[in-house]
Amino acid sequence: MTRGNLASRTGCHLETIRYYEQTGLMPNPPRSPSGHRRYSEAHERRLRFILRGRELGFTIDDLRKLLGLVDQRRISCGDVRAAALAHLADVRRKIADLRRMERTLADTAARCRGGDVPDCPIIDTLSRPA
């Protein structure tokens, strides 16, 4: 299939596929005798893996490590589990940070009455050291 077909089948932009090839996440496909790139089902599976990993918040480096295990046929479910659990811990830290930000913003906004008064609790909160 062509890069355009691959993009259509996966919902991925052409430039993103190029980027993943340039960064080494996607292998360069073989070329037809006329020089056109020919992507296989294996390319599509790999791209879907990358896209789903990105949706779940894995970094490019995280995905490179996971794909390295797959490529070298040294895949260990324990290694993958450890990577997933480390990422899960990071996601949970981010969620806790977002909840703290939500509480702070909600409390600050609740103290603000709006209008044309010179004192603004939101400005005061943003001006204070963390």
GROMACS elastic network, one bead per residue, 0.5 to 0.9 nm:
[ bonds ]
;  ai    aj funct       b0    kb
    1     4     6  0.79956   500
    1     5     6  0.57795   500
    1     6     6  0.65492   500
    1    37     6  0.79869   500
    1    38     6  0.53316   500
    1    40     6  0.64177   500
    1    41     6  0.85340   500
    2     5     6  0.50654   500
    2     6     6  0.62193   500
    2     7     6  0.85485   500
    2    36     6  0.75834   500
    2    37     6  0.61663   500
    2    38     6  0.55248   500
    2    39     6  0.60091   500
    2    40     6  0.89705   500
    3     7     6  0.60441   500
    3     8     6  0.85686   500
    3    14     6  0.68401   500
    3    17     6  0.78313   500
    3    18     6  0.89403   500
    3    37     6  0.70547   500
    3    38     6  0.75636   500
    3    39     6  0.68629   500
    4     8     6  0.61670   500
    4     9     6  0.85939   500
    4    13     6  0.86328   500
    4    14     6  0.66880   500
    5     8     6  0.50625   500
    5     9     6  0.60608   500
    5    10     6  0.85708   500
    5    39     6  0.87650   500
    6     9     6  0.51738   500
    6    10     6  0.61689   500
    6    11     6  0.82307   500
    6    12     6  0.78695   500
    6    14     6  0.84888   500
    6    17     6  0.86946   500
    6    39     6  0.72088   500
    6    40     6  0.87861   500
    6    43     6  0.83317   500
    6    44     6  0.65466   500
    6    47     6  0.88018   500
    7    10     6  0.53763   500
    7    11     6  0.55730   500
    7    13     6  0.57613   500
    7    14     6  0.58885   500
    7    16     6  0.89289   500
    7    17     6  0.75177   500
    8    11     6  0.52209   500
    8    12     6  0.68435   500
    8    13     6  0.81878   500
    9    12     6  0.79683   500
    9    44     6  0.80778   500
   10    13     6  0.87723   500
   10    44     6  0.73260   500
   10    47     6  0.76625   500
   10    48     6  0.66666   500
   10    51     6  0.85952   500
   12    15     6  0.84762   500
   12    16     6  0.66704   500
   12    17     6  0.71017   500
   12    47     6  0.86640   500
   12    51     6  0.80409   500
   13    16     6  0.51936   500
   13    17     6  0.65650   500
   13    18     6  0.88378   500
   14    17     6  0.52078   500
   14    18     6  0.63517   500
   14    19     6  0.86774   500
   15    19     6  0.60900   500
   15    20     6  0.86522   500
   16    20     6  0.61921   500
   16    21     6  0.85718   500
   17    20     6  0.51321   500
   17    21     6  0.62551   500
   17    22     6  0.86578   500
   17    26     6  0.76928   500
   17    47     6  0.79407   500
   18    21     6  0.50529   500
   18    22     6  0.61454   500
   18    23     6  0.86507   500
   18    26     6  0.85714   500
   19    23     6  0.61381   500
   19    24     6  0.85164   500
   19    25     6  0.86726   500
   19    26     6  0.87196   500
   20    23     6  0.51575   500
   20    24     6  0.61163   500
   20    25     6  0.51228   500
   20    26     6  0.53347   500
   20    27     6  0.84213   500
   20    47     6  0.85559   500
   20    50     6  0.87781   500
   21    24     6  0.51059   500
   21    25     6  0.59373   500
   21    27     6  0.59302   500
   21    28     6  0.61640   500
   22    25     6  0.77539   500
   22    26     6  0.78876   500
   22    27     6  0.88257   500
   22    28     6  0.86516   500
   23    26     6  0.76509   500
   23    60     6  0.87208   500
   24    27     6  0.62354   500
   24    28     6  0.82920   500
   24    64     6  0.80463   500
   25    46     6  0.85670   500
   25    47     6  0.85651   500
   25    50     6  0.79073   500
   25    60     6  0.80901   500
   25    63     6  0.77436   500
   25    64     6  0.61623   500
   25    67     6  0.75465   500
   26    29     6  0.85231   500
   26    43     6  0.72772   500
   26    46     6  0.71820   500
   26    47     6  0.70904   500
   26    50     6  0.87657   500
   27    43     6  0.77655   500
   28    37     6  0.83079   500
   28    39     6  0.87595   500
   29    37     6  0.58297   500
   29    38     6  0.58367   500
   29    39     6  0.56374   500
   29    40     6  0.79429   500
   29    43     6  0.79204   500
   30    35     6  0.88200   500
   30    36     6  0.83265   500
   30    37     6  0.59357   500
   30    38     6  0.57548   500
   30    39     6  0.73794   500
   31    34     6  0.75384   500
   31    35     6  0.51382   500
   31    36     6  0.51483   500
   31    38     6  0.55965   500
   31    39     6  0.87301   500
   32    35     6  0.50641   500
   32    36     6  0.51841   500
   32    37     6  0.63879   500
   32    38     6  0.64548   500
   33    36     6  0.75221   500
   39    42     6  0.79225   500
   39    43     6  0.58832   500
   39    44     6  0.75099   500
   40    43     6  0.51961   500
   40    44     6  0.65718   500
   40    45     6  0.88496   500
   41    45     6  0.62071   500
   41    46     6  0.85905   500
   42    45     6  0.50903   500
   42    46     6  0.61424   500
   42    47     6  0.85406   500
   43    46     6  0.51117   500
   43    47     6  0.60652   500
   43    48     6  0.85518   500
   44    47     6  0.50882   500
   44    48     6  0.61112   500
   44    49     6  0.85580   500
   45    48     6  0.51212   500
   45    49     6  0.61908   500
   45    50     6  0.87177   500
   46    49     6  0.50042   500
   46    50     6  0.62731   500
   46    51     6  0.86483   500
   46    67     6  0.85924   500
   47    50     6  0.50142   500
   47    51     6  0.60653   500
   47    52     6  0.84892   500
   48    51     6  0.50530   500
   48    52     6  0.59744   500
   48    53     6  0.83266   500
   49    52     6  0.52818   500
   49    53     6  0.60045   500
   49    54     6  0.85795   500
   49    63     6  0.88237   500
   50    53     6  0.50503   500
   50    54     6  0.61376   500
   50    55     6  0.86207   500
   50    58     6  0.88808   500
   50    60     6  0.85830   500
   50    63     6  0.68327   500
   50    67     6  0.88490   500
   51    54     6  0.51050   500
   51    55     6  0.62226   500
   51    56     6  0.87127   500
   52    56     6  0.63102   500
   52    57     6  0.87203   500
   52    58     6  0.88880   500
   53    56     6  0.50845   500
   53    57     6  0.63955   500
   53    58     6  0.53815   500
   53    59     6  0.80569   500
   53    60     6  0.89741   500
   53    62     6  0.89175   500
   53    63     6  0.70053   500
   54    58     6  0.51653   500
   54    59     6  0.66982   500
   54    60     6  0.77942   500
   54    63     6  0.82479   500
   55    58     6  0.75254   500
   57    87     6  0.81296   500
   57    91     6  0.80599   500
   58    61     6  0.80259   500
   58    62     6  0.57752   500
   58    63     6  0.64272   500
   58    84     6  0.89349   500
   58    87     6  0.71600   500
   59    62     6  0.50136   500
   59    63     6  0.62676   500
   59    64     6  0.85081   500
   60    63     6  0.51510   500
   60    64     6  0.60493   500
   60    65     6  0.87003   500
   61    65     6  0.62547   500
   61    66     6  0.86742   500
   62    65     6  0.52708   500
   62    66     6  0.63495   500
   62    67     6  0.86367   500
   62    83     6  0.78876   500
   62    87     6  0.89005   500
   63    66     6  0.50218   500
   63    67     6  0.59142   500
   63    68     6  0.82353   500
   64    67     6  0.51561   500
   64    68     6  0.58822   500
   64    69     6  0.86806   500
   65    69     6  0.64372   500
   65    70     6  0.88344   500
   66    69     6  0.52613   500
   66    70     6  0.65516   500
   66    71     6  0.87514   500
   66    75     6  0.82021   500
   66    79     6  0.86722   500
   66    80     6  0.69751   500
   66    83     6  0.82010   500
   67    71     6  0.59266   500
   67    72     6  0.84500   500
   67    75     6  0.89291   500
   68    71     6  0.50116   500
   68    72     6  0.60210   500
   68    73     6  0.83637   500
   68    74     6  0.83515   500
   68    75     6  0.85222   500
   69    72     6  0.53576   500
   69    73     6  0.61031   500
   69    74     6  0.51410   500
   69    76     6  0.77025   500
   69    79     6  0.87606   500
   69    80     6  0.87199   500
   70    73     6  0.50794   500
   70    74     6  0.63696   500
   70    75     6  0.53211   500
   70    76     6  0.88862   500
   71    74     6  0.76801   500
   71    75     6  0.83186   500
   72    75     6  0.75233   500
   73    76     6  0.88886   500
   75    78     6  0.86602   500
   75    79     6  0.74379   500
   75    80     6  0.76504   500
   76    79     6  0.51916   500
   76    80     6  0.63752   500
   76    81     6  0.85299   500
   77    80     6  0.50822   500
   77    81     6  0.59509   500
   77    82     6  0.85199   500
   78    82     6  0.61105   500
   78    83     6  0.86492   500
   79    82     6  0.51158   500
   79    83     6  0.63098   500
   79    84     6  0.86445   500
   80    83     6  0.51219   500
   80    84     6  0.61373   500
   80    85     6  0.85810   500
   81    85     6  0.60283   500
   81    86     6  0.85045   500
   82    85     6  0.51179   500
   82    86     6  0.61154   500
   82    87     6  0.85472   500
   83    86     6  0.51551   500
   83    87     6  0.61795   500
   83    88     6  0.85383   500
   84    87     6  0.50714   500
   84    88     6  0.60203   500
   84    89     6  0.86510   500
   85    89     6  0.61796   500
   85    90     6  0.86195   500
   86    89     6  0.51785   500
   86    90     6  0.64133   500
   86    91     6  0.87711   500
   87    90     6  0.50159   500
   87    91     6  0.61920   500
   87    92     6  0.86252   500
   88    92     6  0.61522   500
   88    93     6  0.86400   500
   89    92     6  0.50899   500
   89    93     6  0.62770   500
   89    94     6  0.87179   500
   90    93     6  0.50959   500
   90    94     6  0.63060   500
   90    95     6  0.86910   500
   91    94     6  0.50771   500
   91    95     6  0.61914   500
   91    96     6  0.86832   500
   92    96     6  0.62116   500
   92    97     6  0.86062   500
   93    96     6  0.51235   500
   93    97     6  0.62213   500
   93    98     6  0.86360   500
   94    98     6  0.61116   500
   94    99     6  0.85840   500
   95    98     6  0.50012   500
   95    99     6  0.61455   500
   95   100     6  0.86507   500
   96    99     6  0.50739   500
   96   100     6  0.62866   500
   96   101     6  0.86661   500
   97   100     6  0.51339   500
   97   101     6  0.62297   500
   97   102     6  0.85883   500
   98   102     6  0.60421   500
   98   103     6  0.86418   500
   99   103     6  0.62162   500
   99   104     6  0.86173   500
  100   103     6  0.51909   500
  100   104     6  0.61944   500
  100   105     6  0.85899   500
  101   104     6  0.51384   500
  101   105     6  0.60534   500
  101   106     6  0.84278   500
  102   105     6  0.52308   500
  102   106     6  0.59552   500
  102   107     6  0.84533   500
  103   106     6  0.51314   500
  103   107     6  0.59718   500
  103   108     6  0.83917   500
  104   107     6  0.52355   500
  104   108     6  0.60078   500
  104   109     6  0.84699   500
  105   108     6  0.50873   500
  105   109     6  0.59221   500
  105   110     6  0.83799   500
  105   122     6  0.82558   500
  106   109     6  0.51905   500
  106   110     6  0.60082   500
  106   111     6  0.87277   500
  107   110     6  0.51387   500
  107   111     6  0.64751   500
  108   111     6  0.53045   500
  108   112     6  0.66865   500
  108   121     6  0.63804   500
  108   122     6  0.56698   500
  108   125     6  0.71688   500
  109   112     6  0.51840   500
  109   113     6  0.81362   500
  109   121     6  0.76926   500
  109   122     6  0.64941   500
  110   113     6  0.74837   500
  111   120     6  0.87928   500
  111   121     6  0.64068   500
  111   122     6  0.80632   500
  112   115     6  0.88989   500
  112   120     6  0.64635   500
  112   121     6  0.56997   500
  112   122     6  0.68024   500
  113   117     6  0.87877   500
  113   120     6  0.84574   500
  113   121     6  0.89231   500
  114   117     6  0.74968   500
  114   120     6  0.79432   500
  116   119     6  0.88243   500
  117   120     6  0.71929   500
  119   123     6  0.81000   500
  119   124     6  0.79333   500
  120   123     6  0.53983   500
  120   124     6  0.62231   500
  120   125     6  0.87018   500
  121   125     6  0.60124   500
  121   126     6  0.85611   500
  122   125     6  0.51517   500
  122   126     6  0.62223   500
  122   127     6  0.85606   500
  123   126     6  0.51507   500
  123   127     6  0.60518   500
  123   128     6  0.87786   500
  124   127     6  0.51228   500
  124   128     6  0.64414   500
  125   128     6  0.54306   500
  125   129     6  0.84404   500
  125   130     6  0.89137   500
  126   129     6  0.79006   500
  126   130     6  0.85004   500
  127   130     6  0.89411   500
